[in-house]
Structure formats: C-alpha cells, structure tokens
Amino acid sequence: MAESSAAPLVVCLAAGPSQKPVISKARNLGFIVVGVDQNPEAAATSLCHHILPLSTHEAGPIIEALKSKFPDQTPSAVLNRSSGPPVATCAAICEAFGLPCLPYTRALQCLNKDLLRQECDLKGIATVKHFSSASFSSEIAAEISFPCVVKPALSLVGKQGIRVVSRKEELRSAFDLAKKTSHTGQVVIEDYVPGKDVSIIAVVNHGKVEILALLDEINELKSDGSICGRAMAVPSVFSGTPDEKSLHELVEKIAVIFEVQHSALLVSCRLVAGNNPVLIEIHLDMGGDLILDHLLPAAGNPDILECMINSLVKPTAPISLSPWIPTAVVFGTAAELNTRQPHQILQSSTIAGLSELIIKTTGEMSRP
C-alpha cells in the first residue's frame, strides 16, 4: 500500500502476534501505521509502515521519536492492545499530542488495583473489600478472613500471580508469589466475592460510551488456588435481563469518574442476579483472549475490531448491532496465555444451550 501524506497516522503499541490483526486492519482502513516494539524482529513489524524500536513501557522516548520522525504530522490515534504499563504510555502519548483519551494520572489509577479500589471507594462504585501492602506481616494475617484473593497490584500478564486462599497456612506463599509477579511490588488482598464473572466491552468516543457486548468469563479454580481461564461466551447470561441495565450504568459511571474521553473500555465484574455488580478490573486496552480475533467475528454483527479502530481514529456514527449468535471460545488448560493455546468455537441457538455445550466440552468446573 502506498503511503499518502493525507492518510491518518496511527501509533500501535507493540508489534507482536497479538497486534497482527490490529495492524493489518489499520492498514486495510488506509491508515499509516507506526509500530512501537523494542524487538525489531517482532511478529508484526513487517506489517507496519514504520517501526520505532523502543519499549512500550516508556512514553518519553516514543514521544520524542514521533516528533523527530514526523515533524509535520500529528498522530491521529494510539492503538493499544497490551495491558499493564502500555496503558499509561498510551495516555501519555495522547496528552503530548493533544489527542482525546484520559488523563495520565487516571490511567495509572485504573492500572494499579490498589489505587483503583481506593478511588472506587471514594466515588461510590461497589468494589471488593481489600487492602494492599508491599510486605507480609503477622498483623496482615490476623486481619484476613477466608477465603480471600491474593493478587499483584499491577501484573503484566492476566491472572498471573493470583491465588484464591482458603486457609491461613496458604497465605504467606500466595503473598510471596503475588509480590514476585507484581510490577510495583505491591500486593492486594481482597475478600472473595461470589457470583458470575461478566465483562463489558465498550468504546468511548469523545465522551460518549457505546456498549458493544456483554460476555461471560468461565474460569476454573485449580487445586493450588490458581485460576485458569477456560472460556469466553457472548452474549452473557445477563444480556436481556434487568441486570444488564446495572452493568451499563456501571460502565457509564466509570467513564465519568476516570475522565475517559476516547478509548477502548473493558470492565470486569462479578455479579449475582438481582444485585449490584462488583467491579473487579478496568482495562483501557483493546483486549485479548481471542475475543476480537475469533469470538465476536463468529458471533455475527459488524467487524467489531474495525469499528473499534475507526472510532479511535476519527468520530464515527454509532455502531449498529444485531443480537449476538450464542458463541463461546474455549481454551486449553496449559499454563500459558490463552492466545497461545489451542482453542475451539462453540455455537448454539440459545444461551442455555451454549452453557450446556461449554460444560460438556470443559467438564464441570469449580468456579472461583
């Protein structure tokens, strides 16, 4: 594809295998793609028009390189599919070039589970009772009720370092593991909350929240307390129920409180039917777990990845959605990222029928 100086310039943070669909789609839409990856031989570098061989964890060098390499063109958007520090990098780049996103300080709050919980407590968002610490002590152990969940305050890989702890004797080892995998060294210990795991996928376009899908996250609790993601399913069992409204309202409230103006927005909750959703995590990246790659394309509707990229680059009309075909992507059980495991797609004519298929395929599982 020949470059055009009039074509929007978009920055893609990272150029590994997970970024291939994003970069390919952005190119097909006619955008000039600048990939940022410290590995010049990353899987998707050959798809980019330009590569900046820099870390996605540090915004300063990226901003300076963009100003130097493209003195006459301001980026139109930053595309980020990576969790962790690149979320803050995305916000910092947008601030530097006057792009709508969210304040850098708000991005840091969303990234760090302890800061996120503190802000939610202040602003009236139901979240898990918790506290955080960088060191273990007997005083901590004395205050904990069981079961509890021990996790890194900021991890670089989803579910890494998380343990559900049922006995006091298991607490220290779980704390040490979480600290080892925490990017900040802080560990969060929170109450175990019953309910189903549900995720909301949305985009925020100049302050307006657009809900794209409600998904169920099916997890397995292993004997050592670790959590293994087994499947993602759309639509959620809460879709079309009174609980759907409360989920939508939660996302709207989050966008306002954290001043999200222009971003992908994924919200993870636990929910018992008829109760308020309890916030678990906020993600300001485009998401993984093969949701945009395989799950949603198989479940019908417009190309959600294309719609998401378009909405981040320029103002777009609302996305017109049809009812989702009940669909699930089921992962293997290996101790690695879901995107690197074998997977299969399941479909049914009803949500209940899909639930039965998932159970038949994965086996009865102990839900964390």
C-alpha positions in Angstrom: 0.0 0.0 0.0 1.4 3.4 -1.0 1.7 6.0 1.7 -0.3 9.2 1.5 0.6 12.2 3.5 -3.2 12.8 3.9 -3.7 9.4 5.5 -4.2 9.4 9.3 -1.1 8.4 11.2 -1.8 5.8 13.9 0.6 4.5 16.6 0.4 0.8 17.6 2.0 0.0 20.9 3.8 -3.3 20.4 4.0 -5.4 17.2 3.9 -8.9 18.4 1.5 -11.7 17.4 -1.5 -10.2 19.3 -1.0 -6.9 17.3 -1.1 -8.6 13.9 -4.9 -8.3 13.5 -4.9 -4.7 14.7 -2.1 -3.6 12.4 -3.5 -5.4 9.4 -6.9 -3.9 10.0 -5.5 -0.4 10.4 -3.5 -0.8 7.1 -6.6 -2.0 5.3 -8.5 1.0 6.5 -5.9 3.2 4.8 -4.0 4.4 7.9 -0.3 4.8 8.1 0.8 2.5 11.0 3.8 3.3 13.2 4.6 0.2 15.3 6.5 0.6 18.6 8.3 -2.5 19.7 11.7 -2.9 21.3 12.1 -6.1 19.3 12.8 -5.1 15.7 12.0 -8.7 14.6 8.6 -8.9 16.4 6.0 -10.8 14.5 4.1 -7.9 13.1 6.9 -5.4 12.4 6.8 -6.3 8.7 3.2 -5.1 8.5 4.0 -1.6 9.8 4.8 1.3 7.6 7.4 2.5 10.2 8.9 0.9 13.3 10.2 2.6 16.4 12.4 0.1 18.2 11.5 1.3 21.7 9.9 0.0 24.9 6.2 0.4 25.1 6.7 0.9 28.9 8.3 4.4 28.5 6.4 7.2 26.8 9.1 9.8 26.7 11.4 8.2 24.1 8.3 7.4 21.9 7.0 10.9 22.0 10.4 12.3 21.1 10.9 9.8 18.3 7.4 10.6 16.8 8.1 14.4 16.9 11.5 13.8 15.2 10.4 11.3 12.6 7.1 13.0 11.7 7.6 16.8 12.3 4.8 17.8 10.0 2.2 15.2 11.0 0.5 14.6 14.4 -0.7 11.1 15.2 -4.5 10.7 14.9 -4.7 7.9 17.5 -2.8 5.4 19.6 -3.9 1.8 19.3 -3.1 -0.3 22.3 -3.9 -4.0 22.9 -1.5 -4.5 25.7 -2.4 -4.5 29.4 -0.2 -3.1 32.1 2.2 -0.1 31.6 1.4 0.4 27.9 -2.0 1.7 29.0 -0.3 4.6 30.8 2.1 5.1 27.8 -0.9 5.4 25.6 -2.4 8.1 27.8 0.9 10.0 28.0 1.4 10.0 24.2 -2.2 11.2 23.7 -1.6 14.0 26.2 1.6 15.1 24.5 -0.1 15.4 21.1 -3.4 16.8 22.3 -5.4 13.7 21.5 -8.6 12.9 23.5 -8.0 9.9 25.7 -8.0 10.1 29.5 -5.6 11.9 31.9 -2.3 10.1 32.6 -3.0 10.1 36.3 -6.3 8.4 35.8 -4.7 5.8 33.6 -2.4 5.0 36.5 -5.3 4.6 38.9 -7.0 2.2 36.5 -3.8 0.2 36.1 -3.0 -0.3 39.8 -5.6 -2.4 41.6 -4.9 -0.8 45.0 -5.3 2.8 43.6 -8.4 1.7 41.6 -10.1 0.3 44.7 -9.3 3.5 46.7 -10.8 5.7 44.0 -13.9 3.5 43.6 -14.4 3.6 47.4 -14.3 7.4 47.3 -16.7 7.7 44.3 -19.3 5.1 45.4 -18.5 2.3 43.0 -19.1 -1.1 44.5 -15.8 -3.0 44.6 -14.2 -5.7 46.7 -13.2 -5.0 50.3 -9.4 -5.0 50.2 -6.1 -3.7 51.4 -2.6 -3.6 49.9 0.9 -4.0 51.2 4.5 -4.4 50.0 5.5 -6.7 52.8 3.9 -9.6 54.7 3.4 -9.4 58.4 1.6 -11.3 61.2 -0.7 -8.3 61.6 -1.8 -8.8 58.0 -2.5 -12.5 58.6 -4.6 -11.7 61.7 -6.9 -9.3 59.8 -7.7 -11.6 56.9 -10.9 -13.6 56.6 -11.1 -16.6 54.4 -11.5 -17.4 51.6 -9.7 -14.4 50.1 -8.0 -13.5 46.8 -4.3 -12.5 46.7 -3.0 -10.8 43.6 -0.3 -8.4 42.3 -1.4 -4.8 42.4 -0.1 -4.5 38.8 0.6 -7.6 36.7 1.9 -7.8 33.2 0.0 -11.0 32.4 -3.6 -11.6 33.1 -4.3 -13.9 36.1 -0.6 -14.3 36.7 0.3 -14.5 40.4 -3.4 -14.6 41.5 -4.4 -17.2 44.2 -7.7 -17.9 45.9 -6.6 -18.7 49.5 -8.8 -20.8 51.8 -6.6 -21.3 54.8 -4.3 -19.1 56.8 -1.4 -21.5 56.3 -1.5 -20.8 52.5 -1.5 -17.0 52.8 2.3 -16.4 53.0 3.2 -18.4 49.9 0.4 -16.7 48.0 1.6 -13.3 49.1 5.2 -14.0 48.1 4.0 -15.2 44.6 1.9 -12.1 44.1 4.8 -9.9 45.1 7.1 -11.6 42.8 4.8 -11.1 39.8 3.8 -7.5 40.8 5.2 -4.8 38.6 5.1 -2.3 41.5 5.9 -4.7 44.4 2.5 -4.1 46.0 0.2 -7.0 46.8 -3.6 -6.7 47.0 -5.6 -8.9 49.3 -9.3 -8.8 48.8 -12.4 -10.6 50.0 -13.7 -13.4 47.9 -16.9 -12.3 46.2 -19.4 -14.9 45.0 -21.1 -14.6 41.6 -20.6 -14.9 37.9 -17.7 -13.2 36.0 -19.0 -10.9 33.4 -17.2 -8.4 31.1 -18.4 -5.4 29.3 -16.7 -4.4 26.0 -17.2 -0.7 25.1 -15.7 2.2 23.3 -15.8 5.8 24.5 -16.0 8.2 21.5 -15.5 11.8 22.6 -17.1 11.1 26.0 -20.0 9.0 24.7 -20.0 5.4 25.9 -21.0 2.8 23.4 -21.6 -0.8 24.8 -20.6 -3.4 22.2 -21.0 -6.7 24.0 -21.6 -8.4 27.4 -19.5 -11.5 27.8 -19.3 -14.3 30.4 -15.9 -15.4 31.5 -15.8 -19.0 32.6 -12.9 -19.8 34.9 -11.6 -22.9 36.6 -10.3 -22.9 40.2 -7.4 -25.3 40.4 -6.3 -27.2 43.5 -3.4 -24.9 44.2 -5.8 -21.9 44.2 -4.7 -20.6 40.8 -7.3 -19.5 38.3 -7.4 -20.8 34.7 -9.5 -19.1 32.1 -11.4 -21.8 30.2 -13.9 -19.9 28.0 -15.4 -16.6 27.0 -19.0 -16.5 25.8 -21.3 -14.0 24.2 -24.0 -12.9 24.9 -23.8 -13.0 28.6 -26.4 -14.9 30.7 -27.3 -11.4 32.0 -28.0 -10.0 28.5 -31.7 -9.1 28.1 -32.2 -9.3 31.9 -32.8 -6.4 34.4 -29.2 -6.8 35.4 -28.0 -5.6 32.0 -29.1 -2.1 32.9 -27.0 -2.0 36.1 -23.9 -3.2 34.1 -24.4 -0.4 31.5 -24.8 2.1 34.3 -21.6 1.0 35.9 -19.6 1.5 32.7 -21.1 5.0 32.2 -20.2 5.9 35.8 -16.6 4.6 35.3 -16.2 6.7 32.1 -17.2 9.8 34.0 -15.2 9.2 37.2 -12.0 8.3 35.4 -12.5 11.1 32.8 -12.4 8.7 29.8 -12.9 10.7 26.7 -11.7 8.5 23.9 -10.6 4.9 24.5 -11.4 1.2 24.4 -13.0 0.4 27.7 -13.3 -3.2 29.1 -14.9 -3.6 32.5 -14.8 -6.9 34.5 -17.3 -7.5 37.3 -18.7 -10.2 39.5 -22.5 -10.3 39.6 -25.2 -12.3 41.4 -28.5 -11.8 39.6 -30.6 -9.1 41.2 -27.7 -7.5 43.0 -25.3 -4.6 42.1 -22.3 -5.6 40.1 -19.0 -5.6 42.0 -16.1 -4.1 40.0 -13.0 -6.3 39.7 -10.9 -4.6 37.0 -10.9 -1.8 34.4 -9.0 -2.3 31.1 -8.2 0.6 28.8 -6.7 -1.6 26.1 -8.5 -3.4 23.2 -8.5 -6.7 24.9 -7.2 -10.2 24.3 -8.4 -13.8 24.9 -9.2 -14.1 21.1 -12.3 -12.0 21.7 -11.8 -9.7 18.8 -9.9 -12.3 16.7 -12.3 -15.2 16.8 -15.2 -15.0 19.3 -17.0 -11.9 18.1 -16.4 -12.5 14.4 -18.0 -15.9 14.8 -20.9 -14.5 16.8 -22.1 -12.1 14.0 -22.5 -8.4 13.8 -20.2 -5.9 12.0 -16.4 -6.3 12.3 -16.0 -5.1 15.8 -12.2 -4.7 15.6 -12.7 -2.5 12.5 -15.4 -0.5 14.2 -13.2 0.0 17.3 -10.2 1.1 15.4 -12.3 3.5 13.3 -13.9 5.0 16.4 -10.4 5.6 18.0 -9.1 7.3 14.9 -12.0 9.6 13.9 -15.5 10.4 15.0 -17.8 7.7 13.7 -21.6 7.0 13.6 -22.9 4.7 16.4 -22.3 1.0 15.7 -25.4 -0.8 14.6 -25.6 -4.1 16.4 -27.8 -7.2 15.9 -28.5 -9.8 18.5 -25.4 -12.0 19.0 -25.4 -15.6 18.0 -24.7 -17.5 21.3 -21.0 -18.3 20.8 -18.1 -19.3 23.0 -14.3 -19.7 22.5 -12.9 -22.5 24.7 -9.2 -22.6 25.7 -6.9 -25.4 26.7 -5.5 -25.8 30.2 -1.8 -25.2 29.6 -0.1 -22.7 31.9 0.3 -20.0 29.2 -1.6 -17.2 27.6 -5.0 -18.2 26.1 -3.9 -16.7 22.8 -1.1 -19.2 22.5 -3.3 -22.3 23.3 -5.4 -24.4 21.0 -9.0 -23.2 21.1 -12.3 -24.1 19.6 -15.5 -22.2 18.8 -18.9 -23.5 20.1 -22.3 -22.2 19.0 -25.9 -22.8 19.9 -29.3 -21.3 19.1 -29.8 -20.3 22.8 -27.7 -19.0 25.7 -28.8 -22.0 27.8 -27.9 -24.4 25.0 -24.4 -22.8 24.8 -23.9 -23.1 28.5 -24.6 -26.8 28.3 -22.1 -27.1 25.4 -19.4 -25.3 27.4 -19.9 -27.6 30.4 -19.8 -30.7 28.2 -16.7 -29.5 26.5 -14.7 -28.4 29.5 -16.2 -30.6 32.2 -17.9 -29.5 35.4 -15.5 -26.9 36.9 -15.2 -25.4 40.3 -15.9 -21.7 39.8 -13.6 -19.4 41.8 
